[in-house]
Amino acid sequence: MGMEPETTVRLAVKSDAEAIARIYNEGIDDRVATFETEHRTAAYIAAQLAEKGDRHPTVVAEREGRVVAWAGAGPYRSRPCYAGVAEHSVYVAREARKTGAGRVALDALCRAYEARGFWKIVSRIFPENVASVTLHERGGFRVVGVYHRHGQLDGRWRDCVIVEKLLGVGEPAGLAAG
């Protein structure tokens, strides 16, 4: 393992949209991270960041001023009972994979969502994406199970590993003893 430059994290801003799109598009091209097949533009990402606002922020990991990874999330479902559950993604630039950048971004995402009152964060990962499954397990996520034949990518059925992490684990205020 070479000495990597220091990795810093912060909430994403509109000017990060181009870097986020570049990294996302690498993930789309690699066909191991998402069912999406259409490239995203910086304008699309900027609009998404604005729409999600502070309730569902995206975080970026930087090295020497360059965004090398990002993690973002959105609502899991629209029903009020799921308001504290977020569904997330994490993407690492090809040149920064296997260097710890994804872990830094994922940990920062979990902290940001816990601070906003979320109690759980979940995702679906292609089983072939061993790096992502490993990243999540090392980051305190639990594999819940596997969705079989969850969707098609390039005409092939793909399974998805379901992962979850409980944030700020505790009983809801209404159920506290006292």
N, CA, C and O atoms as a DFTB+ gen file, in Angstrom:
712 C
 N C O
     1  1       0.839      -1.194       0.000
     2  2       0.000       0.000       0.000
     3  2       0.869       1.237       0.000
     4  3       1.653       1.451       0.925
     5  1       0.736       2.051      -1.029
     6  2       1.484       3.295      -1.096
     7  2       0.892       4.316      -0.165
     8  3      -0.244       4.182       0.289
     9  1       1.663       5.328       0.115
    10  2       1.167       6.402       0.970
    11  2       0.229       7.283       0.153
    12  3       0.655       7.975      -0.772
    13  1      -1.049       7.247       0.508
    14  2      -2.028       8.079      -0.192
    15  2      -2.028       9.464       0.429
    16  3      -1.801       9.610       1.630
    17  1      -2.281      10.477      -0.383
    18  2      -2.436      11.818       0.191
    19  2      -3.607      11.829       1.163
    20  3      -4.475      10.957       1.107
    21  1      -3.633      12.810       2.047
    22  2      -4.710      12.910       3.018
    23  2      -6.057      13.007       2.315
    24  3      -6.203      13.711       1.316
    25  1      -7.039      12.287       2.856
    26  2      -8.394      12.316       2.323
    27  2      -9.259      13.147       3.249
    28  3      -9.319      12.885       4.450
    29  1      -9.928      14.148       2.700
    30  2     -10.844      14.971       3.484
    31  2     -12.251      14.785       2.937
    32  3     -12.433      14.448       1.767
    33  1     -13.244      15.008       3.792
    34  2     -14.634      14.881       3.358
    35  2     -15.396      16.149       3.707
    36  3     -15.078      16.853       4.666
    37  1     -16.406      16.412       2.900
    38  2     -17.286      17.556       3.136
    39  2     -18.580      17.310       2.393
    40  3     -18.670      16.417       1.551
    41  1     -19.591      18.119       2.718
    42  2     -20.844      18.030       1.979
    43  2     -20.618      18.553       0.563
    44  3     -19.892      19.525       0.353
    45  1     -21.248      17.899      -0.392
    46  2     -21.116      18.308      -1.792
    47  2     -21.842      19.628      -2.024
    48  3     -22.858      19.923      -1.394
    49  1     -21.293      20.411      -2.946
    50  2     -21.910      21.655      -3.394
    51  2     -22.063      21.594      -4.912
    52  3     -21.528      20.703      -5.572
    53  1     -22.798      22.553      -5.442
    54  2     -23.126      22.547      -6.876
    55  2     -21.882      22.409      -7.759
    56  3     -21.919      21.736      -8.789
    57  1     -20.785      23.046      -7.353
    58  2     -19.569      23.012      -8.185
    59  2     -18.906      21.629      -8.211
    60  3     -17.979      21.405      -8.990
    61  1     -19.373      20.701      -7.367
    62  2     -18.857      19.323      -7.395
    63  2     -19.564      18.468      -8.437
    64  3     -19.157      17.333      -8.686
    65  1     -20.616      18.997      -9.048
    66  2     -21.467      18.187      -9.927
    67  2     -20.687      17.520     -11.054
    68  3     -20.954      16.368     -11.396
    69  1     -19.729      18.231     -11.629
    70  2     -18.972      17.656     -12.747
    71  2     -18.151      16.454     -12.289
    72  3     -18.120      15.429     -12.970
    73  1     -17.484      16.574     -11.137
    74  2     -16.673      15.466     -10.617
    75  2     -17.558      14.292     -10.215
    76  3     -17.217      13.139     -10.478
    77  1     -18.688      14.576      -9.583
    78  2     -19.608      13.509      -9.186
    79  2     -20.110      12.778     -10.430
    80  3     -20.153      11.548     -10.450
    81  1     -20.484      13.518     -11.456
    82  2     -20.962      12.900     -12.696
    83  2     -19.869      12.039     -13.330
    84  3     -20.149      10.936     -13.799
    85  1     -18.636      12.529     -13.349
    86  2     -17.517      11.774     -13.944
    87  2     -17.348      10.425     -13.240
    88  3     -17.214       9.387     -13.890
    89  1     -17.356      10.454     -11.910
    90  2     -17.166       9.225     -11.131
    91  2     -18.373       8.296     -11.293
    92  3     -18.216       7.082     -11.424
    93  1     -19.571       8.871     -11.283
    94  2     -20.784       8.067     -11.468
    95  2     -20.761       7.393     -12.841
    96  3     -21.105       6.218     -12.966
    97  1     -20.357       8.136     -13.864
    98  2     -20.338       7.586     -15.222
    99  2     -19.323       6.460     -15.360
   100  3     -19.541       5.533     -16.139
   101  1     -18.212       6.520     -14.616
   102  2     -17.274       5.390     -14.604
   103  2     -17.976       4.156     -14.034
   104  3     -17.829       3.053     -14.561
   105  1     -18.731       4.347     -12.967
   106  2     -19.473       3.244     -12.371
   107  2     -20.516       2.677     -13.311
   108  3     -20.720       1.464     -13.365
   109  1     -21.181       3.559     -14.055
   110  2     -22.164       3.112     -15.043
   111  2     -21.463       2.284     -16.124
   112  3     -21.946       1.216     -16.501
   113  1     -20.327       2.776     -16.622
   114  2     -19.594       2.080     -17.681
   115  2     -19.080       0.714     -17.235
   116  3     -19.033      -0.223     -18.032
   117  1     -18.698       0.598     -15.970
   118  2     -18.120      -0.651     -15.464
   119  2     -19.153      -1.765     -15.295
   120  3     -18.795      -2.936     -15.162
   121  1     -20.432      -1.395     -15.300
   122  2     -21.539      -2.361     -15.244
   123  2     -21.525      -3.251     -13.994
   124  3     -22.057      -4.360     -14.018
   125  1     -20.920      -2.767     -12.911
   126  2     -20.882      -3.579     -11.704
   127  2     -21.475      -2.826     -10.513
   128  3     -21.546      -3.370      -9.411
   129  1     -21.904      -1.571     -10.726
   130  2     -22.341      -0.747      -9.600
   131  2     -23.802      -0.314      -9.652
   132  3     -24.365       0.068      -8.627
   133  1     -24.422      -0.368     -10.823
   134  2     -25.771       0.187     -10.949
   135  2     -26.498      -0.408     -12.148
   136  3     -25.874      -0.861     -13.107
   137  1     -27.826      -0.401     -12.078
   138  2     -28.630      -0.790     -13.233
   139  2     -28.674       0.323     -14.281
   140  3     -29.060       0.077     -15.424
   141  1     -28.284       1.537     -13.908
   142  2     -28.322       2.663     -14.848
   143  2     -27.368       2.412     -16.011
   144  3     -26.300       1.824     -15.839
   145  1     -27.771       2.867     -17.199
   146  2     -26.906       2.713     -18.375
   147  2     -26.640       4.036     -19.076
   148  3     -25.737       4.125     -19.908
   149  1     -27.416       5.064     -18.751
   150  2     -27.254       6.378     -19.386
   151  2     -26.337       7.259     -18.554
   152  3     -26.514       7.381     -17.342
   153  1     -25.358       7.869     -19.205
   154  2     -24.457       8.775     -18.499
   155  2     -25.233       9.943     -17.897
   156  3     -26.258      10.367     -18.430
   157  1     -24.730      10.449     -16.790
   158  2     -25.299      11.614     -16.123
   159  2     -24.482      12.848     -16.483
   160  3     -23.257      12.787     -16.586
   161  1     -25.168      13.957     -16.670
   162  2     -24.489      15.213     -16.939
   163  2     -24.281      15.967     -15.630
   164  3     -24.948      15.695     -14.632
   165  1     -23.356      16.908     -15.646
   166  2     -23.139      17.753     -14.468
   167  2     -24.415      18.518     -14.130
   168  3     -24.731      18.712     -12.956
   169  1     -25.149      18.953     -15.155
   170  2     -26.395      19.696     -14.916
   171  2     -27.416      18.819     -14.193
   172  3     -28.113      19.290     -13.294
   173  1     -27.506      17.561     -14.578
   174  2     -28.428      16.631     -13.928
   175  2     -28.051      16.465     -12.455
   176  3     -28.911      16.523     -11.577
   177  1     -26.756      16.259     -12.193
   178  2     -26.290      16.068     -10.818
   179  2     -26.534      17.335     -10.002
   180  3     -26.974      17.253      -8.855
   181  1     -26.256      18.495     -10.571
   182  2     -26.469      19.760      -9.860
   183  2     -27.940      19.915      -9.482
   184  3     -28.257      20.359      -8.379
   185  1     -28.836      19.550     -10.397
   186  2     -30.272      19.635     -10.125
   187  2     -30.657      18.662      -9.011
   188  3     -31.478      18.994      -8.155
   189  1     -30.074      17.472      -9.016
   190  2     -30.348      16.484      -7.965
   191  2     -29.885      16.995      -6.602
   192  3     -30.603      16.874      -5.609
   193  1     -28.691      17.562      -6.562
   194  2     -28.158      18.094      -5.303
   195  2     -29.099      19.167      -4.757
   196  3     -29.394      19.195      -3.562
   197  1     -29.562      20.043      -5.637
   198  2     -30.456      21.132      -5.218
   199  2     -31.792      20.579      -4.723
   200  3     -32.338      21.048      -3.724
   201  1     -32.306      19.582      -5.431
   202  2     -33.603      19.001      -5.078
   203  2     -33.535      18.288      -3.724
   204  3     -34.470      18.374      -2.928
   205  1     -32.441      17.593      -3.468
   206  2     -32.300      16.851      -2.212
   207  2     -32.037      17.786      -1.038
   208  3     -32.433      17.497       0.091
   209  1     -31.380      18.892      -1.300
   210  2     -31.137      19.888      -0.262
   211  2     -30.390      19.319       0.928
   212  3     -29.622      18.366       0.795
   213  1     -30.622      19.911       2.096
   214  2     -29.889      19.476       3.283
   215  2     -30.490      18.228       3.918
   216  3     -29.832      17.592       4.741
   217  1     -31.707      17.860       3.566
   218  2     -32.309      16.658       4.154
   219  2     -31.598      15.402       3.672
   220  3     -31.401      14.469       4.450
   221  1     -31.211      15.363       2.403
   222  2     -30.535      14.204       1.817
   223  2     -29.236      14.657       1.142
   224  3     -29.131      14.648      -0.085
   225  1     -28.244      15.055       1.958
   226  2     -27.009      15.565       1.367
   227  2     -26.165      14.467       0.723
   228  3     -26.331      13.280       1.005
   229  1     -25.270      14.894      -0.139
   230  2     -24.238      14.044      -0.724
   231  2     -22.920      14.483      -0.106
   232  3     -22.715      15.670       0.144
   233  1     -22.029      13.537       0.140
   234  2     -20.702      13.888       0.631
   235  2     -19.670      13.536      -0.429
   236  3     -19.845      12.592      -1.199
   237  1     -18.592      14.313      -0.456
   238  2     -17.480      14.031      -1.362
   239  2     -16.215      13.834      -0.540
   240  3     -16.019      14.463       0.500
   241  1     -15.358      12.939      -1.038
   242  2     -14.032      12.730      -0.461
   243  2     -13.029      13.317      -1.445
   244  3     -13.084      13.050      -2.645
   245  1     -12.125      14.111      -0.922
   246  2     -11.142      14.794      -1.765
   247  2      -9.724      14.429      -1.375
   248  3      -9.433      14.158      -0.210
   249  1      -8.851      14.426      -2.362
   250  2      -7.406      14.303      -2.160
   251  2      -6.747      15.362      -3.017
   252  3      -6.962      15.428      -4.228
   253  1      -5.945      16.186      -2.378
   254  2      -5.226      17.250      -3.088
   255  2      -6.178      18.078      -3.954
   256  3      -5.863      18.435      -5.089
   257  1      -7.362      18.374      -3.381
   258  2      -8.309      19.233      -4.076
   259  2      -9.137      18.555      -5.152
   260  3      -9.938      19.208      -5.821
   261  1      -8.956      17.270      -5.327
   262  2      -9.687      16.543      -6.371
   263  2     -10.672      15.575      -5.727
   264  3     -10.309      14.816      -4.828
   265  1     -11.922      15.606      -6.192
   266  2     -12.931      14.675      -5.677
   267  2     -12.612      13.282      -6.207
   268  3     -12.526      13.072      -7.417
   269  1     -12.434      12.318      -5.274
   270  2     -12.074      10.952      -5.661
   271  2     -13.156       9.935      -5.301
   272  3     -13.091       8.779      -5.718
   273  1     -14.154      10.372      -4.523
   274  2     -15.260       9.478      -4.174
   275  2     -16.430      10.328      -3.718
   276  3     -16.261      11.468      -3.286
   277  1     -17.619       9.752      -3.822
   278  2     -18.801      10.435      -3.292
   279  2     -19.801       9.396      -2.793
   280  3     -19.799       8.240      -3.215
   281  1     -20.640       9.846      -1.895
   282  2     -21.712       8.998      -1.381
   283  2     -22.942       9.872      -1.203
   284  3     -22.858      10.995      -0.706
   285  1     -24.066       9.349      -1.610
   286  2     -25.305      10.114      -1.506
   287  2     -26.453       9.182      -1.182
   288  3     -26.325       7.961      -1.262
   289  1     -27.569       9.770      -0.818
   290  2     -28.728       8.953      -0.468
   291  2     -30.006       9.713      -0.764
   292  3     -30.006      10.914      -1.034
   293  1     -31.086       8.965      -0.701
   294  2     -32.401       9.551      -0.898
   295  2     -33.384       8.784      -0.039
   296  3     -33.012       7.846       0.665
   297  1     -34.639       9.189      -0.103
   298  2     -35.663       8.492       0.692
   299  2     -35.742       7.023       0.287
   300  3     -35.610       6.686      -0.890
   301  1     -35.956       6.162       1.263
   302  2     -36.126       4.730       0.989
   303  2     -37.508       4.472       0.388
   304  3     -37.638       3.776      -0.620
   305  1     -38.529       5.035       1.013
   306  2     -39.909       4.949       0.528
   307  2     -40.616       6.231       0.927
   308  3     -40.118       6.975       1.772
   309  1     -41.756       6.495       0.340
   310  2     -42.467       7.743       0.624
   311  2     -43.350       7.676       1.864
   312  3     -43.775       8.716       2.367
   313  1     -43.636       6.474       2.370
   314  2     -44.515       6.359       3.544
   315  2     -43.865       7.002       4.771
   316  3     -42.662       6.846       4.981
   317  1     -44.646       7.724       5.586
   318  2     -44.084       8.424       6.748
   319  2     -43.317       7.525       7.719
   320  3     -42.359       7.973       8.348
   321  1     -43.726       6.272       7.846
   322  2     -43.047       5.366       8.788
   323  2     -41.591       5.120       8.405
   324  3     -40.796       4.681       9.236
   325  1     -41.238       5.402       7.145
   326  2     -39.867       5.180       6.682
   327  2     -39.073       6.479       6.579
   328  3     -38.019       6.505       5.943
   329  1     -39.558       7.551       7.190
   330  2     -38.905       8.861       7.056
   331  2     -37.458       8.849       7.528
   332  3     -36.658       9.660       7.062
   333  1     -37.103       7.952       8.439
   334  2     -35.744       7.907       8.961
   335  2     -34.868       6.845       8.331
   336  3     -33.811       6.503       8.861
   337  1     -35.314       6.322       7.189
   338  2     -34.522       5.331       6.460
   339  2     -34.097       5.953       5.134
   340  3     -34.924       6.477       4.388
   341  1     -32.805       5.888       4.851
   342  2     -32.283       6.419       3.591
   343  2     -31.661       5.284       2.789
   344  3     -31.095       4.345       3.349
   345  1     -31.775       5.386       1.476
   346  2     -31.165       4.410       0.575
   347  2     -29.986       5.094      -0.096
   348  3     -30.142       6.152      -0.706
   349  1     -28.810       4.495       0.013
   350  2     -27.589       5.199      -0.401
   351  2     -26.825       4.506      -1.522
   352  3     -27.071       3.351      -1.871
   353  1     -25.888       5.273      -2.063
   354  2     -24.924       4.790      -3.051
   355  2     -23.567       5.372      -2.689
   356  3     -23.479       6.448      -2.097
   357  1     -22.519       4.659      -3.046
   358  2     -21.163       5.186      -2.887
   359  2     -20.383       4.812      -4.140
   360  3     -20.433       3.672      -4.600
   361  1     -19.666       5.785      -4.682
   362  2     -18.892       5.591      -5.906
   363  2     -17.489       6.118      -5.703
   364  3     -17.290       7.168      -5.092
   365  1     -16.507       5.377      -6.225
   366  2     -15.102       5.757      -6.104
   367  2     -14.505       5.864      -7.501
   368  3     -14.704       4.987      -8.342
   369  1     -13.778       6.940      -7.738
   370  2     -13.098       7.113      -9.024
   371  2     -12.166       5.926      -9.260
   372  3     -11.562       5.400      -8.325
   373  1     -12.060       5.516     -10.517
   374  2     -11.237       4.342     -10.833
   375  2      -9.838       4.459     -10.242
   376  3      -9.305       3.491      -9.701
   377  1      -9.245       5.646     -10.346
   378  2      -7.850       5.799      -9.910
   379  2      -7.700       5.750      -8.381
   380  3      -6.586       5.652      -7.867
   381  1      -8.816       5.818      -7.668
   382  2      -8.745       5.840      -6.201
   383  2      -9.328       4.583      -5.560
   384  3      -9.423       4.496      -4.336
   385  1      -9.719       3.611      -6.384
   386  2     -10.308       2.398      -5.816
   387  2      -9.280       1.603      -5.035
   388  3      -8.098       1.574      -5.378
   389  1      -9.755       0.954      -3.971
   390  2      -8.915       0.138      -3.085
   391  2      -7.869       0.975      -2.345
   392  3      -6.806       0.464      -1.994
   393  1      -8.161       2.251      -2.106
   394  2      -7.230       3.114      -1.364
   395  2      -7.870       3.688      -0.104
   396  3      -7.260       4.513       0.576
   397  1      -9.090       3.261       0.216
   398  2      -9.749       3.745       1.423
   399  2     -10.647       4.953       1.212
   400  3     -11.302       5.399       2.154
   401  1     -10.693       5.490       0.004
   402  2     -11.519       6.686      -0.260
   403  2     -13.007       6.381      -0.092
   404  3     -13.757       7.209       0.425
   405  1     -13.431       5.203      -0.523
   406  2     -14.844       4.821      -0.393
   407  2     -15.253       4.718       1.059
   408  3     -16.356       5.125       1.426
   409  1     -14.378       4.179       1.887
   410  2     -14.679       4.031       3.308
   411  2     -14.835       5.401       3.966
   412  3     -15.739       5.608       4.776
   413  1     -13.958       6.325       3.618
   414  2     -14.035       7.678       4.174
   415  2     -15.362       8.330       3.784
   416  3     -16.024       8.949       4.617
   417  1     -15.744       8.190       2.516
   418  2     -17.003       8.787       2.036
   419  2     -18.202       8.129       2.707
   420  3     -19.128       8.820       3.132
   421  1     -18.197       6.801       2.806
   422  2     -19.325       6.080       3.392
   423  2     -19.477       6.411       4.877
   424  3     -20.589       6.638       5.352
   425  1     -18.365       6.440       5.605
   426  2     -18.428       6.782       7.029
   427  2     -18.970       8.198       7.218
   428  3     -19.779       8.443       8.113
   429  1     -18.526       9.123       6.377
   430  2     -18.998      10.511       6.479
   431  2     -20.483      10.608       6.159
   432  3     -21.211      11.379       6.784
   433  1     -20.929       9.818       5.180
   434  2     -22.357       9.809       4.844
   435  2     -23.174       9.337       6.046
   436  3     -24.189       9.941       6.391
   437  1     -22.727       8.264       6.675
   438  2     -23.449       7.741       7.837
   439  2     -23.520       8.787       8.948
   440  3     -24.572       8.956       9.565
   441  1     -22.422       9.487       9.209
   442  2     -22.427      10.534      10.238
   443  2     -23.396      11.653       9.877
   444  3     -24.136      12.140      10.731
   445  1     -23.391      12.058       8.609
   446  2     -24.270      13.153       8.168
   447  2     -25.742      12.780       8.318
   448  3     -26.557      13.607       8.727
   449  1     -26.079      11.542       7.991
   450  2     -27.480      11.116       8.073
   451  2     -27.897      10.872       9.520
   452  3     -29.035      11.157       9.894
   453  1     -26.991      10.351      10.328
   454  2     -27.304      10.184      11.751
   455  2     -27.575      11.555      12.375
   456  3     -28.498      11.699      13.176
   457  1     -26.784      12.550      12.017
   458  2     -26.964      13.910      12.548
   459  2     -28.301      14.508      12.139
   460  3     -28.814      15.405      12.809
   461  1     -28.872      14.014      11.037
   462  2     -30.169      14.509      10.559
   463  2     -31.329      13.667      11.071
   464  3     -32.467      13.845      10.636
   465  1     -31.049      12.759      11.986
   466  2     -32.110      11.994      12.630
   467  2     -32.490      10.699      11.950
   468  3     -33.466      10.058      12.338
   469  1     -31.727      10.302      10.934
   470  2     -32.015       9.011      10.291
   471  2     -31.604       7.883      11.222
   472  3     -30.609       7.998      11.938
   473  1     -32.367       6.786      11.217
   474  2     -32.023       5.660      12.074
   475  2     -31.487       4.469      11.297
   476  3     -30.991       3.514      11.894
   477  1     -31.579       4.512       9.974
   478  2     -31.079       3.381       9.184
   479  2     -30.698       3.850       7.795
   480  3     -31.308       4.760       7.233
   481  1     -29.666       3.201       7.253
   482  2     -29.251       3.460       5.879
   483  2     -29.104       2.094       5.193
   484  3     -28.541       1.157       5.760
   485  1     -29.613       2.004       3.983
   486  2     -29.662       0.718       3.283
   487  2     -29.175       0.873       1.845
   488  3     -29.135       1.979       1.306
   489  1     -28.809      -0.241       1.240
   490  2     -28.445      -0.218      -0.172
   491  2     -28.593      -1.607      -0.764
   492  3     -28.796      -2.590      -0.052
   493  1     -28.486      -1.663      -2.076
   494  2     -28.467      -2.923      -2.822
   495  2     -27.180      -2.933      -3.644
   496  3     -26.819      -1.938      -4.272
   497  1     -26.502      -4.069      -3.628
   498  2     -25.193      -4.182      -4.283
   499  2     -25.189      -5.442      -5.140
   500  3     -25.660      -6.493      -4.705
   501  1     -24.657      -5.340      -6.357
   502  2     -24.495      -6.551      -7.167
   503  2     -23.518      -7.483      -6.442
   504  3     -22.469      -7.028      -5.985
   505  1     -23.842      -8.783      -6.327
   506  2     -22.931      -9.704      -5.634
   507  2     -21.537      -9.737      -6.270
   508  3     -20.543      -9.988      -5.588
   509  1     -21.473      -9.483      -7.570
   510  2     -20.181      -9.482      -8.277
   511  2     -19.300      -8.319      -7.822
   512  3     -18.085      -8.352      -8.013
   513  1     -19.904      -7.295      -7.222
   514  2     -19.158      -6.121      -6.779
   515  2     -18.579      -6.403      -5.385
   516  3     -18.989      -5.811      -4.387
   517  1     -17.621      -7.318      -5.355
   518  2     -17.036      -7.784      -4.099
   519  2     -16.424      -6.622      -3.320
   520  3     -16.505      -6.588      -2.092
   521  1     -15.817      -5.674      -4.023
   522  2     -15.200      -4.533      -3.343
   523  2     -16.247      -3.750      -2.551
   524  3     -15.980      -3.326      -1.427
   525  1     -17.419      -3.555      -3.120
   526  2     -18.464      -2.805      -2.430
   527  2     -19.056      -3.598      -1.273
   528  3     -19.304      -3.042      -0.203
   529  1     -19.286      -4.897      -1.480
   530  2     -19.809      -5.727      -0.391
   531  2     -18.824      -5.691       0.780
   532  3     -19.231      -5.543       1.932
   533  1     -17.530      -5.825       0.483
   534  2     -16.489      -5.802       1.514
   535  2     -16.434      -4.447       2.205
   536  3     -16.354      -4.374       3.431
   537  1     -16.477      -3.376       1.420
   538  2     -16.478      -2.016       1.976
   539  2     -17.609      -1.848       2.988
   540  3     -17.405      -1.332       4.086
   541  1     -18.798      -2.290       2.601
   542  2     -19.953      -2.132       3.490
   543  2     -19.821      -2.988       4.744
   544  3     -20.141      -2.526       5.839
   545  1     -19.359      -4.219       4.603
   546  2     -19.189      -5.072       5.782
   547  2     -18.173      -4.463       6.743
   548  3     -18.393      -4.464       7.954
   549  1     -17.060      -3.943       6.216
   550  2     -16.038      -3.311       7.069
   551  2     -16.555      -2.018       7.686
   552  3     -16.086      -1.590       8.741
   553  1     -17.531      -1.400       7.015
   554  2     -18.094      -0.153       7.516
   555  2     -19.241      -0.348       8.495
   556  3     -19.921       0.613       8.852
   557  1     -19.460      -1.580       8.931
   558  2     -20.477      -1.840       9.940
   559  2     -21.842      -2.180       9.393
   560  3     -22.816      -2.229      10.144
   561  1     -21.931      -2.415       8.093
   562  2     -23.201      -2.823       7.493
   563  2     -23.370      -4.325       7.648
   564  3     -22.395      -5.070       7.750
   565  1     -24.628      -4.756       7.663
   566  2     -24.988      -6.152       7.778
   567  2     -25.658      -6.571       6.470
   568  3     -26.501      -5.851       5.935
   569  1     -25.278      -7.728       5.970
   570  2     -25.959      -8.275       4.795
   571  2     -27.277      -8.878       5.272
   572  3     -27.296      -9.785       6.104
   573  1     -28.376      -8.360       4.730
   574  2     -29.711      -8.796       5.140
   575  2     -30.150     -10.012       4.329
   576  3     -30.830     -10.901       4.840
   577  1     -29.756     -10.035       3.077
   578  2     -30.166     -11.127       2.200
   579  2     -29.873     -10.772       0.760
   580  3     -29.130      -9.834       0.470
   581  1     -30.465     -11.535      -0.131
   582  2     -30.245     -11.321      -1.564
   583  2     -31.589     -11.255      -2.275
   584  3     -32.446     -12.121      -2.098
   585  1     -31.757     -10.216      -3.080
   586  2     -32.888     -10.182      -4.007
   587  2     -32.442     -10.923      -5.260
   588  3     -31.471     -10.517      -5.899
   589  1     -33.129     -11.998      -5.622
   590  2     -32.792     -12.731      -6.840
   591  2     -33.526     -12.120      -8.026
   592  3     -34.660     -11.660      -7.891
   593  1     -32.873     -12.115      -9.196
   594  2     -33.478     -11.616     -10.437
   595  2     -34.145     -10.263     -10.194
   596  3     -35.305     -10.061     -10.555
   597  1     -33.399      -9.336      -9.577
   598  2     -33.982      -8.059      -9.162
   599  2     -34.186      -7.108     -10.337
   600  3     -35.068      -6.249     -10.294
   601  1     -33.395      -7.251     -11.362
   602  2     -33.548      -6.401     -12.544
   603  2     -32.621      -6.892     -13.637
   604  3     -31.762      -7.745     -13.415
   605  1     -32.816      -6.329     -14.832
   606  2     -31.955      -6.713     -15.949
   607  2     -31.000      -5.577     -16.292
   608  3     -31.369      -4.403     -16.281
   609  1     -29.775      -5.954     -16.594
   610  2     -28.766      -5.023     -17.070
   611  2     -28.169      -5.630     -18.327
   612  3     -27.633      -6.738     -18.299
   613  1     -28.264      -4.904     -19.418
   614  2     -27.757      -5.394     -20.702
   615  2     -28.339      -6.763     -21.039
   616  3     -27.635      -7.634     -21.551
   617  1     -29.650      -6.953     -20.744
   618  2     -30.334      -8.179     -21.106
   619  2     -30.059      -9.367     -20.202
   620  3     -30.507     -10.478     -20.485
   621  1     -29.319      -9.143     -19.102
   622  2     -29.015     -10.229     -18.162
   623  2     -29.657      -9.936     -16.816
   624  3     -29.587      -8.810     -16.322
   625  1     -30.288     -10.955     -16.218
   626  2     -30.835     -10.814     -14.877
   627  2     -29.694     -10.626     -13.896
   628  3     -28.659     -11.284     -13.998
   629  1     -29.891      -9.719     -12.941
   630  2     -28.877      -9.492     -11.906
   631  2     -29.521      -9.597     -10.531
   632  3     -30.637      -9.127     -10.314
   633  1     -28.805     -10.217      -9.618
   634  2     -29.212     -10.276      -8.219
   635  2     -28.669      -9.047      -7.501
   636  3     -27.790      -8.356      -8.016
   637  1     -29.198      -8.780      -6.306
   638  2     -28.708      -7.679      -5.478
   639  2     -28.589      -8.148      -4.031
   640  3     -29.515      -8.741      -3.478
   641  1     -27.448      -7.875      -3.436
   642  2     -27.239      -8.105      -2.012
   643  2     -27.810      -6.893      -1.282
   644  3     -27.514      -5.753      -1.641
   645  1     -28.624      -7.135      -0.265
   646  2     -29.232      -6.048       0.513
   647  2     -28.379      -5.835       1.759
   648  3     -28.078      -6.785       2.482
   649  1     -27.989      -4.581       2.009
   650  2     -27.220      -4.263       3.213
   651  2     -27.920      -3.162       3.994
   652  3     -28.628      -2.327       3.430
   653  1     -27.705      -3.180       5.318
   654  2     -28.263      -2.137       6.174
   655  2     -27.293      -1.814       7.295
   656  3     -26.480      -2.646       7.699
   657  1     -27.396      -0.580       7.791
   658  2     -26.653      -0.168       8.978
   659  2     -27.591       0.662       9.833
   660  3     -28.226       1.599       9.348
   661  1     -27.677       0.311      11.118
   662  2     -28.473       1.092      12.046
   663  2     -27.632       2.261      12.527
   664  3     -26.475       2.088      12.913
   665  1     -28.214       3.446      12.504
   666  2     -27.523       4.656      12.934
   667  2     -28.058       5.082      14.291
   668  3     -29.262       4.997      14.533
   669  1     -27.199       5.531      15.167
   670  2     -27.646       6.053      16.456
   671  2     -28.666       5.159      17.104
   672  3     -29.731       5.614      17.521
   673  1     -28.342       3.878      17.189
   674  2     -29.299       2.879      17.646
   675  2     -29.878       3.252      19.003
   676  3     -29.139       3.508      19.954
   677  1     -31.194       3.280      19.086
   678  2     -31.877       3.563      20.339
   679  2     -33.364       3.417      20.132
   680  3     -33.844       3.324      19.002
   681  1     -34.081       3.399      21.219
   682  2     -35.532       3.292      21.132
   683  2     -36.132       4.637      20.745
   684  3     -35.628       5.678      21.165
   685  1     -37.200       4.632      19.951
   686  2     -37.910       5.884      19.680
   687  2     -38.367       6.518      20.991
   688  3     -38.674       5.801      21.944
   689  1     -38.418       7.838      21.055
   690  2     -38.750       8.562      22.285
   691  2     -40.050       8.068      22.897
   692  3     -40.170       7.977      24.118
   693  1     -41.022       7.751      22.055
   694  2     -42.341       7.335      22.537
   695  2     -42.329       6.004      23.285
   696  3     -43.266       5.694      24.022
   697  1     -41.261       5.213      23.094
   698  2     -41.210       3.895      23.729
   699  2     -40.251       3.857      24.906
   700  3     -40.074       2.811      25.531
   701  1     -39.632       4.988      25.212
   702  2     -38.648       5.014      26.310
   703  2     -39.330       4.722      27.637
   704  3     -40.457       5.151      27.887
   705  1     -38.622       3.985      28.480
   706  2     -39.152       3.694      29.813
   707  2     -39.162       4.978      30.637
   708  3     -38.349       5.873      30.407
   709  1     -40.078       5.069      31.592
   710  2     -40.064       6.259      32.445
   711  2     -41.410       6.748      32.600
   712  3     -41.628       7.748      33.284
